[in-house]
Amino acid sequence: MRIAETIFERTPRVAIPALIDLLGSEDFGSRNSAGLLLEKLTGAKVPPLYAYEDQDKVQEGVRLWQTWWRENESRYRDGR
């Protein structure tokens, strides 16, 4: 678990949009890692649609996170 904590402590908040983009990856491992990091970094409770094989569900999850980011981006501008 220390690895996850280190990543959390060192990952800049500007990485959130890049992680959201990775949620649309065809590679499950990339999607899963990005989703877990987003949950850890943001504390957001967005359904884990990145875990589905169905690309329509995966893209729905990306859209949910994009909406979440538009609504919450200002919270991260000051480096919190």
Contact map, one row per residue, 1 for C-alpha under 8 A:
11111000000000000000000000000000000000000000000000000000000000000000000000000000
11111100000000000000000000000000000000000000000000000000000000000000000000000000
11111110000000000000000000000000000000000000000000000000000000000000000000000000
11111111000000000000000000000000000000000000000000000000000000000000000000000000
11111111100000000000000000000000000000000000000000000000000000000000000000000000
01111111110000000000000000000000000000000000000000000000000000000000000000000000
00111111111000000000000000000000000000000000000000000000000000000000000000000000
00011111111000000000000000000000000010011000000000000000000000000000000000000000
00001111111000000000000000000000000000000000000000000000000000000000000000000000
00000111111100000000000000000000000000000000000000000000000000000000000000000000
00000011111110100000000000000000000000000000000000000000000000000000000000000000
00000000011111100000000000000000000000000000000000000000000000000000000000000000
00000000001111110000000000000000000000001000000000000000000000000000000000010011
00000000000111111100000000000000000000000000000000000000000000000000000000000000
00000000001111111110000000000000000000000000000000000000000000000000000000000000
00000000000011111111000000000000000001000000000000000000000000000000000000000000
00000000000001111111100000000000000000000000000000000000000000000100100000000000
00000000000001111111110000000000000000000000000000000000000000000000000000000000
00000000000000111111111000000000011011000000000000000000000000000000000000000000
00000000000000011111111100000000011001000000000000000000000001001100000000000000
00000000000000001111111110000000000000000000000000000000000001000000000000000000
00000000000000000111111110000110010000000000000000000000000000000000000000000000
00000000000000000011111110000111011000000000000001000000010011000000000000000000
00000000000000000001111111000010000000000000000001000000011001000000000000000000
00000000000000000000111111110110000000000000000000000000000000000000000000000000
00000000000000000000000111110010000000000000000000000000000000000000000000000000
00000000000000000000000011111110000000000000000000000000000000000000000000000000
00000000000000000000000011111111000000000000000001100000000000000000000000000000
00000000000000000000000000111111100000000000000000000000000000000000000000000000
00000000000000000000011010111111110000000000000000000000000000000000000000000000
00000000000000000000011111111111111000000000000001100000000000000000000000000000
00000000000000000000001000011111111100000000000001100000000000000000000000000000
00000000000000000000000000001111111110000000000000000000000000000000000000000000
00000000000000000011011000000111111111000000000000000000000000000000000000000000
00000000000000000011001000000011111111100000000101000000000000000000000000000000
00000000000000000000000000000001111111110000000000000000000000000000000000000000
00000001000000000010000000000000111111111000000000000000000000000000000000000000
00000000000000010011000000000000011111111111000000000000000000000000000000000000
00000000000000000000000000000000001111111111110000000000000000000000000000000000
00000001000000000000000000000000000111111110000000000000000000000000000000000000
00000001000010000000000000000000000011111110000000000000000000000000000000000000
00000000000000000000000000000000000001111111000000000000000000000000000000000000
00000000000000000000000000000000000001111111100000000000000000000000000000000000
00000000000000000000000000000000000001100111110000000000000000000000000000000000
00000000000000000000000000000000000000100011111000000000000000000000000000000000
00000000000000000000000000000000000000100001111100000000000010011000000000000000
00000000000000000000000000000000000000000000111110000000000010000000000000000000
00000000000000000000000000000000001000000000011111100000000010000000000000000000
00000000000000000000000000000000000000000000001111110000110110000000000000000000
00000000000000000000001100010011001000000000000111110000110011000000000000000000
00000000000000000000000000010011000000000000000111111000010000000000000000000000
00000000000000000000000000000000000000000000000011111110110000000000000000000000
00000000000000000000000000000000000000000000000000111110110000000000000000000000
00000000000000000000000000000000000000000000000000011111110000000000000000000000
00000000000000000000000000000000000000000000000000011111111000000000000000000000
00000000000000000000000000000000000000000000000000000111111100000000000000000000
00000000000000000000000000000000000000000000000011011111111110000000000000000000
00000000000000000000001100000000000000000000000011111111111111000000000000000000
00000000000000000000000100000000000000000000000000000011111111100000000000000000
00000000000000000000000000000000000000000000000010000001111111110000000000000000
00000000000000000000001000000000000000000000011111000000111111111000000000000000
00000000000000000001101100000000000000000000000001000000011111111100000000000000
00000000000000000000000000000000000000000000000000000000001111111110000000000000
00000000000000000000000000000000000000000000010000000000000111111111000000000000
00000000000000000001000000000000000000000000010000000000000011111111100000000000
00000000000000001001000000000000000000000000000000000000000001111111110000000000
00000000000000000000000000000000000000000000000000000000000000111111111000000000
00000000000000000000000000000000000000000000000000000000000000011111111100000000
00000000000000001000000000000000000000000000000000000000000000001111111110000000
00000000000000000000000000000000000000000000000000000000000000000111111110000000
00000000000000000000000000000000000000000000000000000000000000000011111111000000
00000000000000000000000000000000000000000000000000000000000000000001111111110000
00000000000000000000000000000000000000000000000000000000000000000000111111111000
00000000000000000000000000000000000000000000000000000000000000000000001111111100
00000000000000000000000000000000000000000000000000000000000000000000000111111101
00000000000010000000000000000000000000000000000000000000000000000000000111111111
00000000000000000000000000000000000000000000000000000000000000000000000011111111
00000000000000000000000000000000000000000000000000000000000000000000000001111111
00000000000010000000000000000000000000000000000000000000000000000000000000011111
00000000000010000000000000000000000000000000000000000000000000000000000000111111
